[in-house]
Each structure stands twice: as structure tokens, then as C-alpha cells.
Amino acid sequence: MKQLILQYNKSVVYFFLIAIALFPILPKGVESILMFGGFLFSLSYFIFEGKKFWSKEKTIELLLFSSLFLIFVFSLFYTIDIKTGIKFIIRLLPSVLFPAIFLFNNTDLLNTKKFQVITNVYCLAVGLVLFFLHITLFHELYNSSLKFWDFRQLIENKIEVHGTYLAMWIGFAIIILVYKIRIESKKYFITFIFLFMMGYFFYWQYIIGSRMPFVATIIVCFFCLFKNAMQITIASVLLISLTFILVFKVDRIGERFEKLKNYKLSFPEGKYEDNYPNISNEQIRNGIYFCGYEIFKAEPIVGYGVGDVDVKLQSCYDEQYRNTDTYKVTSYNSHNEYLNIILSSGILGLVLFLFSQYRLLKRAFHYKLGIYISFVFFIFLNFSFENILSRHDGVIFFGFFNSLLFFQKNNLNEKSIN
């Protein structure tokens, strides 16, 4: 058994990572099986060989990657609804298991070629999801009388993925493709294929109409992915042109930006079933963030514990918004990852989490891990308007790429995507 594990460890873990990269098209149960399979195989290898390569640096990195998990585990000591808290922590396990897969192996687990294959598989999986939607929703896609939210609901029902998460997956696939184009710029056919995929992916981001993933994609591409003044100038022109097209065209993303131009601080009113066309997403979020601030003031240092946040928010909704049933028809979490952390574990928990991310970013800048830095900025922008780590789809995405991209520091002696 030992000899088999030592002989085939790298190949087996590589297989698991390729398979997990298909997560946009995999059932959630299959994703979990693959993740635990890769972790258990790496753990077996570590049991036999760990003493030879484990170091203080690996211990520090494991703690940094596990920071949020440990912060939430600690909050169980003072949360009331321990059952809900445990469910949340179990959902967060990928943020610990994925870095463990890399840390429990030698530094040469993946070379750059294998890394490129894994990222290619991910982009292919995203493309397959979008092609499936294009075929199955073809008539609805080009039906101008179909309302934006109705079409968005059709997408989510088809693939059982929230539209914001799908747009986020698409956005990061675009960022990966930009890096690949920089590497393969002299291979014109491959560059053309990548450019075509980028255009198709941008088209679907526009169709889905999720603002933050779209804006985050543009910002990261603009600030992180261009080499010189000429490229930045060209990118600026494209960015300004694209912004005008989307903001002033009242459709999909443009329609949602149009609402921001006429933004007023207000809250939902009336019965949701009767008045939902007049209740905007902005009004609902106003209510969420107001209640988030109100309950934060009562427990600012250590929060309420990971199991009680949603209950506290719902209690505030019921008290503050008695003239509407909007917050009873649908349960709303904090819709901001930073707010969720601060309500769960207080200012102390948020500071510890941000400090751990700062330490990882500091190492990434030291090793010049461009794609990892891009990923962190991309995900942190999306944290601002969504509880990314409250859903399985978000945790898998974050845990997988946060580990895969960071541990490319082991391949800096090779031609790298960085």
C-alpha cells in the first residue's frame, strides 16, 4: 500500500485536481467526493513522507489558509444555534482541504504544464455550461419581451447555480484567458480561439446582468493584466467604450446601471406579491445593510457567532419593516462577505481574516504571482456585494483557486502563467 501511494501520488492528485476543475458542470456531491478523495490521498502520502519535507513555513501557510475556518469554529463557543453554525463550518471545509492537498505534498506536485491543463479544463467547463444554456434557452434568450429577472430565474433553474456565482466563474475564466493570451501571443490560432472564448464569455456576463462580477472582471483585467503604456492606453479606450455602451443602453447590465444613476435611499414597501415590480434590488439591499449596521452596534467586538447571524438579521427585518413582507417571502443574508464575518466574529474576526490575507498577498507579491494577486482582488471585490462563502458553489470556487494559484510559487523557475 505504501509503495503504491508513494509511486502514484502525484498522478492521482493531478487526476483529482483536473476532475475538480470541472466543478462548473459537476453535481455538488461529485465535487465533494473528488475533493475528499484528493485530500485523503495527500494525507496518506503525508503520513508516510511528511517528516521529510514539512517545515515551519508550511505550518504558517496552513494556518493562514485556515484562518476564517478557525475564526468561525471559535465563534461556536458563544453562538446559540450551534447546529446551524456547524452546518456553515462544514460548508467552509473546502477552504481548508484544498490548501492541505498542496501542503501535504512535496513542492513539485504540479509543474507549469499540468497547471495549464487544469486551468484549460476549467475554462472548457465554463464554456460547456454556457453552450448548454445557449441551446436549451435559445428562444428565451432572444425574446425581447421576457423580463430580465424572469430570464435570470430560468438560468438558475436550469443549472441550479445562482446567477452571481455563474457570472463570477465566467469572469475569472476571462481573466485566466487573458493571462494565457499573454503567454501564447505568438501562436495566432490559439490566441484567436482564446479571444473568441473571451468574447463569448463577456457576452454571457452581459446577458446574466450581474454587476459586480462584470465590473470586477473589467477592473482586474484593466489594472493587473497589461504590461506597458500602449496596452494600458488601448485597454482604457476599450473600457470607456464598453462602459458607455452598457450604461446608456437600457438592457440587461445597462438597465441595472441605469437604476444606480437615479439611486435614492429607500426601503421596500407593501405586499411583495402585489408590488414586486416596484421593489428594486437596491431597496432590498438598503434594508439588509441598515439592519446589518444596527445589529453590529450591539456586538461589535466578537459578533454573535456563525450560527446566529441570519436569525438576528431576520429579527431586525421583522421589527424595522412591518409595512412589507419582502423579507418574509425570501430570507436574506447579509449580502456582503465582510459584513457576514464581522457579524459572526466581530471586528476581531474581520481583522484576523484580513491580516491572514495580507500575509498571503505579501508572499504572492514577493514571488510575483500575478494571477494569484488578480484572483484575490477579483474575489475580494465580489465579497463586497455577496456572501460568496455562504454557498457551496462559492466555497469550492474560492478554496480551489486560492490554493491552486498560490502554490504556483513552486514553479517560478519554469515558464509560468505568472
Salt bridges, closest charged atoms under 4 A:
GLU31 OE1 - HIS392 NE2 2.68
GLU49 OE1 - LYS52 NZ 3.21
GLU57 OE2 - ARG363 NH1 3.63
GLU57 OE2 - LYS409 NZ 3.81
GLU61 OE2 - ARG363 NH1 3.16
GLU61 OE2 - LYS409 NZ 3.40
ASP108 OD2 - LYS10 NZ 2.96
GLU156 OE2 - ARG152 NE 3.35
GLU184 OE1 - LYS187 NZ 3.32
GLU258 OE1 - LYS261 NZ 3.34
GLU282 OE2 - ARG211 NH2 2.65
GLU294 OE2 - LYS297 NZ 3.33
ASP318 OD1 - LYS328 NZ 3.58
GLU386 OE1 - ARG285 NH2 3.74
ASP393 OD1 - LYS28 NZ 3.66
